[in-house]
């Protein structure tokens, strides 16, 4: 059995479908044929019973052949014009004991319990099958003999009348069933080929993509069935892969562009220093100091850019990234503000921080908050003010700088995007991308908008709670907002 299953599974899908359709139709046809045979047989037997009931022998005809002592006068008749219908039957007299005698016909019939019961009771009737002395099967109708208590008449006709018709029916059903099974096999193969044609197109498309890496291929979608849904899913998958590939190529191109500028500057400065050493012409101390400061700044910018790229390439939180734990957002923001004050000592940074605890990766969330504050510090005027508030998970950072034009706001979270007015300032254009990625991984939202009265306001909403849970790692439900 297991071998048959393995061989069946080894067949092509269309062959399996055609075989299953053929087997299903074969069983259906066989069941229908068997049911038809039984129905016809019952109808024929009922018809034979009706014929026996209509051909009952008159009691007078029987009485004159049965003597007072119960002995029968047997009559063998091969044909008679007076009553030809009677001579189709075999007539047998049965008593309530074990005696019986044939009065019309050639063969005696086996006497059953039903026959004796009718003779004994003198009422009712019995229909049953019986075997004749020569082995033939007969259909028997037994009924009481009027005027002769204890005697009954068994009227019988051969079942060959039914069997011949049933045999012919078997031949017809077998022929029809055979034709039906062959037709079902052909129809199953046609249905399998027709039904799997969309799958063949999908298979060809997948093989084409695997062979050529052409992600622009789309499969026409027809209808709304499972195949259409599969085609839509394939088209969506290839579109997503194409978009991901484009984003990857764009990231590589943007990263190469961003790396080229500090590397070019760094190379130029180092070549100047090397040429000075080779030629023996000393660079003035002030110029040498400026060159070394520029080299240091370019190396710092490269390190920051590489760190930003590593952060963007790191898997999302909860999918293989750092450890997620309960973080006091107000304390983390306060630490980030202290770092921002070191980068803008001439600025005034005010803070109103209400307690708020969130589930996040502490380094990633701190970096996001620092990036937001760095932007505020970078674009604030000298001796300006940066206002930081945290209220029930809503962190806002507002500066009083030149602001961001409305047409540029949709692009501020794009990778490597930098406002034309900020391209002369240090930075990689990845800071806000990292902020958006980190906040979204924590289940929060981030937005940048123009502030009333000038400047820019960054808004971050993070789900959490004002109090830490009793057991922070095992009670994430306390942070449902």
NUDRENFI-620723 format. One record per residue (C-alpha): residue number from 1; residue in three letters; z negated, y negated, x. Coordinates in steps of 0.5 Angstrom, whole numbers, plus 500, padded with zeros to 3 digits. Example, Ala and Ser with C-alpha at 12.3 -4.5 7.8 and 13.67 -1.06 7.14 Angstrom:
NUDRENFI-620723
site num 1, residuo Ala, w 484, v 509, u 525 $
site num 2, residuo Ser, w 486, v 502, u 527 $
end
This chain:
NUDRENFI-620723
site num 1, residuo Unk, w 500, v 500, u 500 $
site num 2, residuo Unk, w 498, v 495, u 506 $
site num 3, residuo Unk, w 505, v 497, u 509 $
site num 4, residuo Unk, w 509, v 495, u 503 $
site num 5, residuo Unk, w 505, v 488, u 502 $
site num 6, residuo Unk, w 506, v 487, u 509 $
site num 7, residuo Unk, w 514, v 488, u 508 $
site num 8, residuo Unk, w 514, v 484, u 502 $
site num 9, residuo Unk, w 511, v 478, u 506 $
site num 10, residuo Unk, w 516, v 479, u 511 $
site num 11, residuo Unk, w 522, v 478, u 507 $
site num 12, residuo Unk, w 525, v 471, u 506 $
site num 13, residuo Unk, w 522, v 467, u 500 $
site num 14, residuo Unk, w 528, v 467, u 496 $
site num 15, residuo Unk, w 528, v 475, u 497 $
site num 16, residuo Unk, w 521, v 475, u 495 $
site num 17, residuo Unk, w 522, v 470, u 489 $
site num 18, residuo Unk, w 528, v 474, u 486 $
site num 19, residuo Unk, w 524, v 481, u 487 $
site num 20, residuo Unk, w 518, v 478, u 483 $
site num 21, residuo Unk, w 523, v 476, u 478 $
site num 22, residuo Unk, w 527, v 483, u 478 $
site num 23, residuo Unk, w 520, v 487, u 477 $
site num 24, residuo Unk, w 517, v 482, u 472 $
site num 25, residuo Unk, w 523, v 483, u 468 $
site num 26, residuo Unk, w 523, v 490, u 469 $
site num 27, residuo Unk, w 516, v 491, u 466 $
site num 28, residuo Unk, w 518, v 487, u 460 $
site num 29, residuo Unk, w 524, v 491, u 459 $
site num 30, residuo Unk, w 521, v 497, u 460 $
site num 31, residuo Unk, w 515, v 495, u 455 $
site num 32, residuo Unk, w 520, v 492, u 450 $
site num 33, residuo Unk, w 524, v 499, u 450 $
site num 34, residuo Unk, w 517, v 503, u 449 $
site num 35, residuo Unk, w 515, v 499, u 444 $
site num 36, residuo Unk, w 522, v 499, u 440 $
site num 37, residuo Unk, w 522, v 507, u 441 $
site num 38, residuo Unk, w 515, v 508, u 438 $
site num 39, residuo Unk, w 517, v 503, u 432 $
site num 40, residuo Unk, w 523, v 506, u 431 $
site num 41, residuo Unk, w 520, v 513, u 431 $
site num 42, residuo Unk, w 514, v 511, u 426 $
site num 43, residuo Unk, w 520, v 508, u 421 $
site num 44, residuo Unk, w 524, v 515, u 422 $
site num 45, residuo Unk, w 518, v 519, u 421 $
site num 46, residuo Unk, w 516, v 515, u 415 $
site num 47, residuo Unk, w 523, v 515, u 412 $
site num 48, residuo Unk, w 522, v 523, u 413 $
site num 49, residuo Unk, w 516, v 523, u 409 $
site num 50, residuo Unk, w 519, v 519, u 403 $
site num 51, residuo Unk, w 525, v 524, u 403 $
site num 52, residuo Unk, w 520, v 530, u 403 $
site num 53, residuo Unk, w 516, v 526, u 397 $
site num 54, residuo Unk, w 522, v 525, u 393 $
site num 55, residuo Unk, w 525, v 532, u 394 $
site num 56, residuo Unk, w 518, v 535, u 391 $
site num 57, residuo Unk, w 520, v 542, u 388 $
site num 58, residuo Unk, w 518, v 543, u 381 $
site num 59, residuo Unk, w 512, v 547, u 380 $
site num 60, residuo Unk, w 516, v 552, u 375 $
site num 61, residuo Unk, w 521, v 554, u 381 $
site num 62, residuo Unk, w 515, v 556, u 385 $
site num 63, residuo Unk, w 511, v 559, u 380 $
site num 64, residuo Unk, w 517, v 564, u 378 $
site num 65, residuo Unk, w 517, v 566, u 385 $
site num 66, residuo Unk, w 510, v 567, u 386 $
site num 67, residuo Unk, w 507, v 573, u 382 $
site num 68, residuo Unk, w 500, v 574, u 379 $
site num 69, residuo Unk, w 497, v 577, u 385 $
site num 70, residuo Unk, w 500, v 572, u 390 $
site num 71, residuo Unk, w 505, v 575, u 393 $
site num 72, residuo Unk, w 512, v 571, u 394 $
site num 73, residuo Unk, w 519, v 572, u 392 $
site num 74, residuo Unk, w 522, v 570, u 398 $
site num 75, residuo Unk, w 529, v 566, u 397 $
site num 76, residuo Unk, w 534, v 565, u 403 $
site num 77, residuo Unk, w 539, v 560, u 401 $
site num 78, residuo Unk, w 544, v 557, u 405 $
site num 79, residuo Unk, w 547, v 553, u 400 $
site num 80, residuo Unk, w 548, v 551, u 392 $
site num 81, residuo Unk, w 551, v 546, u 388 $
site num 82, residuo Unk, w 546, v 546, u 383 $
site num 83, residuo Unk, w 541, v 542, u 387 $
site num 84, residuo Unk, w 543, v 542, u 394 $
site num 85, residuo Unk, w 538, v 537, u 396 $
site num 86, residuo Unk, w 532, v 542, u 395 $
site num 87, residuo Unk, w 536, v 547, u 400 $
site num 88, residuo Unk, w 535, v 542, u 406 $
site num 89, residuo Unk, w 527, v 543, u 406 $
site num 90, residuo Unk, w 523, v 550, u 407 $
site num 91, residuo Unk, w 518, v 551, u 402 $
site num 92, residuo Unk, w 512, v 555, u 403 $
site num 93, residuo Unk, w 506, v 557, u 399 $
site num 94, residuo Unk, w 499, v 556, u 402 $
site num 95, residuo Unk, w 493, v 559, u 399 $
site num 96, residuo Unk, w 486, v 556, u 400 $
site num 97, residuo Unk, w 484, v 562, u 405 $
site num 98, residuo Unk, w 489, v 564, u 410 $
site num 99, residuo Unk, w 495, v 566, u 406 $
site num 100, residuo Unk, w 502, v 563, u 406 $
site num 101, residuo Unk, w 509, v 565, u 404 $
site num 102, residuo Unk, w 516, v 562, u 405 $
site num 103, residuo Unk, w 519, v 562, u 398 $
site num 104, residuo Unk, w 525, v 558, u 400 $
site num 105, residuo Unk, w 528, v 558, u 408 $
site num 106, residuo Unk, w 528, v 562, u 414 $
site num 107, residuo Unk, w 522, v 560, u 418 $
site num 108, residuo Unk, w 515, v 561, u 416 $
site num 109, residuo Unk, w 510, v 555, u 418 $
site num 110, residuo Unk, w 503, v 554, u 421 $
site num 111, residuo Unk, w 498, v 553, u 416 $
site num 112, residuo Unk, w 493, v 547, u 418 $
site num 113, residuo Unk, w 486, v 545, u 416 $
site num 114, residuo Unk, w 489, v 540, u 412 $
site num 115, residuo Unk, w 494, v 545, u 408 $
site num 116, residuo Unk, w 488, v 549, u 406 $
site num 117, residuo Unk, w 484, v 543, u 404 $
site num 118, residuo Unk, w 489, v 541, u 399 $
site num 119, residuo Unk, w 490, v 548, u 396 $
site num 120, residuo Unk, w 482, v 548, u 396 $
site num 121, residuo Unk, w 481, v 542, u 392 $
site num 122, residuo Unk, w 487, v 542, u 388 $
site num 123, residuo Unk, w 489, v 534, u 389 $
site num 124, residuo Unk, w 491, v 529, u 394 $
site num 125, residuo Unk, w 497, v 531, u 399 $
site num 126, residuo Unk, w 497, v 532, u 407 $
site num 127, residuo Unk, w 503, v 529, u 412 $
site num 128, residuo Unk, w 503, v 533, u 419 $
site num 129, residuo Unk, w 507, v 536, u 424 $
site num 130, residuo Unk, w 508, v 544, u 424 $
site num 131, residuo Unk, w 511, v 549, u 429 $
site num 132, residuo Unk, w 515, v 554, u 425 $
site num 133, residuo Unk, w 516, v 561, u 427 $
site num 134, residuo Unk, w 522, v 560, u 432 $
site num 135, residuo Unk, w 518, v 554, u 435 $
site num 136, residuo Unk, w 522, v 548, u 432 $
site num 137, residuo Unk, w 518, v 542, u 430 $
site num 138, residuo Unk, w 518, v 541, u 422 $
site num 139, residuo Unk, w 515, v 535, u 418 $
site num 140, residuo Unk, w 511, v 538, u 413 $
site num 141, residuo Unk, w 508, v 535, u 406 $
site num 142, residuo Unk, w 503, v 539, u 403 $
site num 143, residuo Unk, w 501, v 538, u 395 $
site num 144, residuo Unk, w 497, v 542, u 390 $
site num 145, residuo Unk, w 501, v 547, u 385 $
site num 146, residuo Unk, w 500, v 545, u 378 $
site num 147, residuo Unk, w 497, v 550, u 374 $
site num 148, residuo Unk, w 495, v 555, u 380 $
site num 149, residuo Unk, w 489, v 553, u 382 $
site num 150, residuo Unk, w 488, v 555, u 390 $
site num 151, residuo Unk, w 495, v 554, u 391 $
site num 152, residuo Unk, w 499, v 549, u 395 $
site num 153, residuo Unk, w 506, v 548, u 396 $
site num 154, residuo Unk, w 508, v 546, u 403 $
site num 155, residuo Unk, w 515, v 542, u 403 $
site num 156, residuo Unk, w 518, v 541, u 411 $
site num 157, residuo Unk, w 524, v 539, u 414 $
site num 158, residuo Unk, w 526, v 539, u 421 $
site num 159, residuo Unk, w 524, v 534, u 426 $
site num 160, residuo Unk, w 530, v 534, u 429 $
site num 161, residuo Unk, w 533, v 529, u 424 $
site num 162, residuo Unk, w 528, v 524, u 427 $
site num 163, residuo Unk, w 529, v 527, u 435 $
site num 164, residuo Unk, w 537, v 526, u 435 $
site num 165, residuo Unk, w 536, v 519, u 433 $
site num 166, residuo Unk, w 531, v 518, u 438 $
site num 167, residuo Unk, w 535, v 521, u 443 $
site num 168, residuo Unk, w 541, v 517, u 442 $
site num 169, residuo Unk, w 536, v 511, u 442 $
site num 170, residuo Unk, w 533, v 513, u 449 $
site num 171, residuo Unk, w 540, v 513, u 451 $
site num 172, residuo Unk, w 542, v 506, u 448 $
site num 173, residuo Unk, w 535, v 503, u 451 $
site num 174, residuo Unk, w 536, v 506, u 458 $
site num 175, residuo Unk, w 543, v 503, u 458 $
site num 176, residuo Unk, w 541, v 496, u 456 $
site num 177, residuo Unk, w 535, v 496, u 460 $
site num 178, residuo Unk, w 539, v 498, u 466 $
site num 179, residuo Unk, w 544, v 492, u 465 $
site num 180, residuo Unk, w 538, v 487, u 463 $
site num 181, residuo Unk, w 535, v 489, u 470 $
site num 182, residuo Unk, w 541, v 488, u 474 $
site num 183, residuo Unk, w 542, v 482, u 470 $
site num 184, residuo Unk, w 535, v 480, u 472 $
site num 185, residuo Unk, w 536, v 481, u 479 $
site num 186, residuo Unk, w 542, v 477, u 479 $
site num 187, residuo Unk, w 539, v 471, u 475 $
site num 188, residuo Unk, w 533, v 472, u 480 $
site num 189, residuo Unk, w 537, v 471, u 486 $
site num 190, residuo Unk, w 541, v 465, u 483 $
site num 191, residuo Unk, w 534, v 462, u 480 $
site num 192, residuo Unk, w 531, v 463, u 487 $
site num 193, residuo Unk, w 537, v 459, u 491 $
site num 194, residuo Unk, w 537, v 454, u 486 $
site num 195, residuo Unk, w 530, v 452, u 486 $
site num 196, residuo Unk, w 529, v 453, u 493 $
site num 197, residuo Unk, w 535, v 448, u 495 $
site num 198, residuo Unk, w 531, v 442, u 495 $
site num 199, residuo Unk, w 526, v 446, u 500 $
site num 200, residuo Unk, w 532, v 447, u 504 $
site num 201, residuo Unk, w 534, v 440, u 504 $
site num 202, residuo Unk, w 526, v 439, u 506 $
site num 203, residuo Unk, w 526, v 444, u 511 $
site num 204, residuo Unk, w 533, v 441, u 514 $
site num 205, residuo Unk, w 530, v 434, u 514 $
site num 206, residuo Unk, w 524, v 437, u 518 $
site num 207, residuo Unk, w 528, v 440, u 523 $
site num 208, residuo Unk, w 532, v 434, u 524 $
site num 209, residuo Unk, w 526, v 430, u 525 $
site num 210, residuo Unk, w 523, v 435, u 530 $
site num 211, residuo Unk, w 529, v 435, u 534 $
site num 212, residuo Unk, w 531, v 428, u 534 $
site num 213, residuo Unk, w 525, v 424, u 533 $
site num 214, residuo Unk, w 529, v 420, u 528 $
site num 215, residuo Unk, w 523, v 418, u 523 $
site num 216, residuo Unk, w 528, v 413, u 519 $
site num 217, residuo Unk, w 530, v 419, u 515 $
site num 218, residuo Unk, w 529, v 419, u 508 $
site num 219, residuo Unk, w 530, v 425, u 503 $
site num 220, residuo Unk, w 533, v 423, u 496 $
site num 221, residuo Unk, w 527, v 424, u 490 $
site num 222, residuo Unk, w 530, v 427, u 484 $
site num 223, residuo Unk, w 525, v 428, u 478 $
site num 224, residuo Unk, w 518, v 428, u 478 $
site num 225, residuo Unk, w 516, v 435, u 479 $
site num 226, residuo Unk, w 512, v 439, u 485 $
site num 227, residuo Unk, w 519, v 438, u 489 $
site num 228, residuo Unk, w 519, v 431, u 488 $
site num 229, residuo Unk, w 512, v 430, u 490 $
site num 230, residuo Unk, w 513, v 434, u 496 $
site num 231, residuo Unk, w 519, v 430, u 498 $
site num 232, residuo Unk, w 515, v 423, u 496 $
site num 233, residuo Unk, w 510, v 426, u 501 $
site num 234, residuo Unk, w 515, v 427, u 506 $
site num 235, residuo Unk, w 518, v 420, u 506 $
site num 236, residuo Unk, w 511, v 417, u 506 $
site num 237, residuo Unk, w 509, v 421, u 512 $
site num 238, residuo Unk, w 515, v 419, u 516 $
site num 239, residuo Unk, w 514, v 412, u 514 $
site num 240, residuo Unk, w 507, v 412, u 516 $
site num 241, residuo Unk, w 509, v 415, u 523 $
site num 242, residuo Unk, w 515, v 410, u 524 $
site num 243, residuo Unk, w 510, v 405, u 522 $
site num 244, residuo Unk, w 505, v 408, u 527 $
site num 245, residuo Unk, w 510, v 408, u 533 $
site num 246, residuo Unk, w 512, v 401, u 532 $
site num 247, residuo Unk, w 505, v 399, u 532 $
site num 248, residuo Unk, w 504, v 403, u 538 $
site num 249, residuo Unk, w 511, v 400, u 542 $
site num 250, residuo Unk, w 509, v 393, u 539 $
site num 251, residuo Unk, w 502, v 394, u 542 $
site num 252, residuo Unk, w 505, v 397, u 549 $
site num 253, residuo Unk, w 509, v 391, u 549 $
site num 254, residuo Unk, w 504, v 386, u 547 $
site num 255, residuo Unk, w 499, v 389, u 552 $
site num 256, residuo Unk, w 505, v 389, u 558 $
site num 257, residuo Unk, w 506, v 381, u 556 $
site num 258, residuo Unk, w 499, v 379, u 556 $
site num 259, residuo Unk, w 497, v 383, u 563 $
site num 260, residuo Unk, w 504, v 380, u 566 $
site num 261, residuo Unk, w 501, v 373, u 566 $
site num 262, residuo Unk, w 494, v 374, u 570 $
site num 263, residuo Unk, w 497, v 379, u 574 $
site num 264, residuo Unk, w 503, v 374, u 576 $
site num 265, residuo Unk, w 498, v 369, u 578 $
site num 266, residuo Unk, w 493, v 374, u 581 $
site num 267, residuo Unk, w 499, v 376, u 586 $
site num 268, residuo Unk, w 501, v 369, u 587 $
site num 269, residuo Unk, w 494, v 367, u 590 $
site num 270, residuo Unk, w 493, v 373, u 594 $
site num 271, residuo Unk, w 500, v 372, u 597 $
site num 272, residuo Unk, w 498, v 365, u 599 $
site num 273, residuo Unk, w 491, v 368, u 602 $
site num 274, residuo Unk, w 495, v 373, u 606 $
site num 275, residuo Unk, w 501, v 369, u 608 $
site num 276, residuo Unk, w 495, v 364, u 611 $
site num 277, residuo Unk, w 492, v 370, u 615 $
site num 278, residuo Unk, w 499, v 372, u 617 $
site num 279, residuo Unk, w 501, v 365, u 620 $
site num 280, residuo Unk, w 495, v 363, u 622 $
site num 281, residuo Unk, w 495, v 356, u 618 $
site num 282, residuo Unk, w 489, v 355, u 615 $
site num 283, residuo Unk, w 488, v 353, u 608 $
site num 284, residuo Unk, w 484, v 347, u 607 $
site num 285, residuo Unk, w 477, v 349, u 605 $
site num 286, residuo Unk, w 477, v 346, u 598 $
site num 287, residuo Unk, w 484, v 349, u 596 $
site num 288, residuo Unk, w 481, v 356, u 599 $
site num 289, residuo Unk, w 475, v 355, u 594 $
site num 290, residuo Unk, w 480, v 354, u 588 $
site num 291, residuo Unk, w 484, v 360, u 590 $
site num 292, residuo Unk, w 478, v 365, u 590 $
site num 293, residuo Unk, w 476, v 362, u 584 $
site num 294, residuo Unk, w 482, v 363, u 581 $
site num 295, residuo Unk, w 483, v 370, u 583 $
site num 296, residuo Unk, w 476, v 371, u 580 $
site num 297, residuo Unk, w 478, v 368, u 574 $
site num 298, residuo Unk, w 484, v 372, u 573 $
site num 299, residuo Unk, w 480, v 379, u 575 $
site num 300, residuo Unk, w 475, v 377, u 570 $
site num 301, residuo Unk, w 481, v 376, u 565 $
site num 302, residuo Unk, w 484, v 383, u 567 $
site num 303, residuo Unk, w 477, v 386, u 566 $
site num 304, residuo Unk, w 476, v 383, u 559 $
site num 305, residuo Unk, w 483, v 385, u 557 $
site num 306, residuo Unk, w 482, v 392, u 559 $
site num 307, residuo Unk, w 476, v 393, u 556 $
site num 308, residuo Unk, w 479, v 390, u 549 $
site num 309, residuo Unk, w 484, v 395, u 550 $
site num 310, residuo Unk, w 479, v 401, u 551 $
site num 311, residuo Unk, w 475, v 398, u 545 $
site num 312, residuo Unk, w 482, v 398, u 540 $
site num 313, residuo Unk, w 484, v 405, u 543 $
site num 314, residuo Unk, w 477, v 408, u 541 $
site num 315, residuo Unk, w 476, v 413, u 535 $
site num 316, residuo Unk, w 473, v 409, u 529 $
site num 317, residuo Unk, w 466, v 410, u 528 $
site num 318, residuo Unk, w 464, v 416, u 525 $
site num 319, residuo Unk, w 470, v 420, u 527 $
site num 320, residuo Unk, w 468, v 421, u 534 $
site num 321, residuo Unk, w 466, v 414, u 537 $
site num 322, residuo Unk, w 459, v 412, u 539 $
site num 323, residuo Unk, w 453, v 414, u 535 $
site num 324, residuo Unk, w 451, v 411, u 529 $
site num 325, residuo Unk, w 444, v 408, u 527 $
site num 326, residuo Unk, w 440, v 403, u 524 $
site num 327, residuo Unk, w 441, v 396, u 527 $
site num 328, residuo Unk, w 437, v 390, u 525 $
site num 329, residuo Unk, w 443, v 385, u 524 $
site num 330, residuo Unk, w 439, v 379, u 525 $
site num 331, residuo Unk, w 436, v 381, u 531 $
site num 332, residuo Unk, w 443, v 383, u 534 $
site num 333, residuo Unk, w 445, v 376, u 532 $
site num 334, residuo Unk, w 440, v 373, u 535 $
site num 335, residuo Unk, w 441, v 376, u 542 $
site num 336, residuo Unk, w 449, v 374, u 541 $
site num 337, residuo Unk, w 447, v 367, u 540 $
site num 338, residuo Unk, w 443, v 367, u 546 $
site num 339, residuo Unk, w 449, v 369, u 550 $
site num 340, residuo Unk, w 453, v 364, u 546 $
site num 341, residuo Unk, w 449, v 359, u 548 $
site num 342, residuo Unk, w 450, v 361, u 556 $
site num 343, residuo Unk, w 457, v 360, u 555 $
site num 344, residuo Unk, w 457, v 353, u 551 $
site num 345, residuo Unk, w 450, v 350, u 554 $
site num 346, residuo Unk, w 453, v 343, u 551 $
site num 347, residuo Unk, w 453, v 346, u 544 $
site num 348, residuo Unk, w 448, v 346, u 539 $
site num 349, residuo Unk, w 447, v 353, u 535 $
site num 350, residuo Unk, w 443, v 353, u 529 $
site num 351, residuo Unk, w 441, v 360, u 526 $
site num 352, residuo Unk, w 438, v 362, u 519 $
site num 353, residuo Unk, w 437, v 369, u 520 $
site num 354, residuo Unk, w 434, v 373, u 514 $
site num 355, residuo Unk, w 432, v 380, u 516 $
site num 356, residuo Unk, w 438, v 385, u 514 $
site num 357, residuo Unk, w 439, v 392, u 517 $
site num 358, residuo Unk, w 445, v 396, u 517 $
site num 359, residuo Unk, w 448, v 403, u 519 $
site num 360, residuo Unk, w 453, v 402, u 525 $
site num 361, residuo Unk, w 454, v 403, u 533 $
site num 362, residuo Unk, w 450, v 398, u 536 $
site num 363, residuo Unk, w 455, v 396, u 542 $
site num 364, residuo Unk, w 461, v 395, u 537 $
site num 365, residuo Unk, w 457, v 391, u 532 $
site num 366, residuo Unk, w 454, v 387, u 538 $
site num 367, residuo Unk, w 461, v 386, u 541 $
site num 368, residuo Unk, w 464, v 384, u 534 $
site num 369, residuo Unk, w 459, v 378, u 533 $
site num 370, residuo Unk, w 459, v 376, u 540 $
site num 371, residuo Unk, w 467, v 375, u 539 $
site num 372, residuo Unk, w 466, v 371, u 533 $
site num 373, residuo Unk, w 461, v 367, u 536 $
site num 374, residuo Unk, w 466, v 366, u 542 $
site num 375, residuo Unk, w 471, v 363, u 538 $
site num 376, residuo Unk, w 466, v 358, u 535 $
site num 377, residuo Unk, w 464, v 356, u 542 $
site num 378, residuo Unk, w 471, v 356, u 544 $
site num 379, residuo Unk, w 474, v 351, u 539 $
site num 380, residuo Unk, w 468, v 347, u 538 $
site num 381, residuo Unk, w 468, v 340, u 541 $
site num 382, residuo Unk, w 463, v 338, u 546 $
site num 383, residuo Unk, w 456, v 337, u 544 $
site num 384, residuo Unk, w 459, v 340, u 537 $
site num 385, residuo Unk, w 455, v 344, u 533 $
site num 386, residuo Unk, w 455, v 351, u 531 $
site num 387, residuo Unk, w 452, v 354, u 524 $
site num 388, residuo Unk, w 450, v 361, u 524 $
site num 389, residuo Unk, w 447, v 364, u 517 $
site num 390, residuo Unk, w 445, v 371, u 515 $
site num 391, residuo Unk, w 443, v 372, u 508 $
site num 392, residuo Unk, w 443, v 379, u 505 $
site num 393, residuo Unk, w 448, v 382, u 509 $
site num 394, residuo Unk, w 453, v 376, u 509 $
site num 395, residuo Unk, w 454, v 373, u 516 $
site num 396, residuo Unk, w 457, v 366, u 517 $
site num 397, residuo Unk, w 459, v 362, u 523 $
site num 398, residuo Unk, w 462, v 355, u 522 $
site num 399, residuo Unk, w 464, v 351, u 527 $
site num 400, residuo Unk, w 467, v 344, u 527 $
site num 401, residuo Unk, w 473, v 344, u 531 $
site num 402, residuo Unk, w 480, v 343, u 529 $
site num 403, residuo Unk, w 480, v 349, u 525 $
site num 404, residuo Unk, w 486, v 353, u 523 $
site num 405, residuo Unk, w 492, v 352, u 519 $
site num 406, residuo Unk, w 493, v 355, u 513 $
site num 407, residuo Unk, w 500, v 358, u 515 $
site num 408, residuo Unk, w 496, v 362, u 521 $
site num 409, residuo Unk, w 490, v 365, u 517 $
site num 410, residuo Unk, w 494, v 371, u 515 $
site num 411, residuo Unk, w 495, v 373, u 522 $
site num 412, residuo Unk, w 488, v 371, u 526 $
site num 413, residuo Unk, w 486, v 379, u 525 $
site num 414, residuo Unk, w 493, v 381, u 528 $
site num 415, residuo Unk, w 493, v 384, u 535 $
site num 416, residuo Unk, w 495, v 379, u 541 $
site num 417, residuo Unk, w 496, v 374, u 536 $
site num 418, residuo Unk, w 494, v 367, u 538 $
site num 419, residuo Unk, w 495, v 360, u 535 $
site num 420, residuo Unk, w 500, v 356, u 539 $
site num 421, residuo Unk, w 494, v 351, u 540 $
site num 422, residuo Unk, w 490, v 356, u 543 $
site num 423, residuo Unk, w 495, v 359, u 548 $
site num 424, residuo Unk, w 492, v 355, u 554 $
site num 425, residuo Unk, w 485, v 357, u 553 $
site num 426, residuo Unk, w 483, v 364, u 556 $
site num 427, residuo Unk, w 483, v 370, u 552 $
site num 428, residuo Unk, w 487, v 376, u 550 $
site num 429, residuo Unk, w 488, v 375, u 543 $
site num 430, residuo Unk, w 484, v 382, u 541 $
site num 431, residuo Unk, w 477, v 379, u 539 $
site num 432, residuo Unk, w 478, v 378, u 532 $
site num 433, residuo Unk, w 482, v 385, u 532 $
site num 434, residuo Unk, w 476, v 388, u 534 $
site num 435, residuo Unk, w 472, v 384, u 530 $
site num 436, residuo Unk, w 476, v 387, u 523 $
site num 437, residuo Unk, w 476, v 394, u 526 $
site num 438, residuo Unk, w 469, v 394, u 527 $
site num 439, residuo Unk, w 467, v 391, u 521 $
site num 440, residuo Unk, w 471, v 395, u 517 $
site num 441, residuo Unk, w 469, v 402, u 520 $
site num 442, residuo Unk, w 462, v 399, u 517 $
site num 443, residuo Unk, w 464, v 399, u 510 $
site num 444, residuo Unk, w 464, v 391, u 510 $
site num 445, residuo Unk, w 469, v 385, u 510 $
site num 446, residuo Unk, w 471, v 380, u 514 $
site num 447, residuo Unk, w 475, v 373, u 513 $
site num 448, residuo Unk, w 476, v 367, u 516 $
site num 449, residuo Unk, w 478, v 360, u 512 $
site num 450, residuo Unk, w 478, v 353, u 513 $
site num 451, residuo Unk, w 471, v 350, u 512 $
site num 452, residuo Unk, w 469, v 344, u 508 $
site num 453, residuo Unk, w 469, v 338, u 512 $
site num 454, residuo Unk, w 473, v 341, u 518 $
site num 455, residuo Unk, w 473, v 346, u 522 $
site num 456, residuo Unk, w 473, v 354, u 521 $
site num 457, residuo Unk, w 468, v 359, u 518 $
site num 458, residuo Unk, w 468, v 366, u 519 $
site num 459, residuo Unk, w 465, v 370, u 514 $
site num 460, residuo Unk, w 462, v 378, u 515 $
site num 461, residuo Unk, w 459, v 382, u 509 $
site num 462, residuo Unk, w 456, v 388, u 511 $
site num 463, residuo Unk, w 452, v 393, u 507 $
site num 464, residuo Unk, w 445, v 395, u 508 $
site num 465, residuo Unk, w 438, v 393, u 506 $
site num 466, residuo Unk, w 433, v 388, u 508 $
site num 467, residuo Unk, w 428, v 393, u 510 $
site num 468, residuo Unk, w 429, v 399, u 514 $
site num 469, residuo Unk, w 428, v 406, u 511 $
site num 470, residuo Unk, w 422, v 410, u 513 $
site num 471, residuo Unk, w 427, v 415, u 516 $
site num 472, residuo Unk, w 433, v 411, u 518 $
site num 473, residuo Unk, w 437, v 417, u 520 $
site num 474, residuo Unk, w 436, v 421, u 514 $
site num 475, residuo Unk, w 436, v 416, u 509 $
site num 476, residuo Unk, w 443, v 413, u 509 $
site num 477, residuo Unk, w 442, v 412, u 501 $
site num 478, residuo Unk, w 437, v 406, u 503 $
site num 479, residuo Unk, w 444, v 402, u 505 $
site num 480, residuo Unk, w 448, v 403, u 499 $
site num 481, residuo Unk, w 449, v 396, u 497 $
end
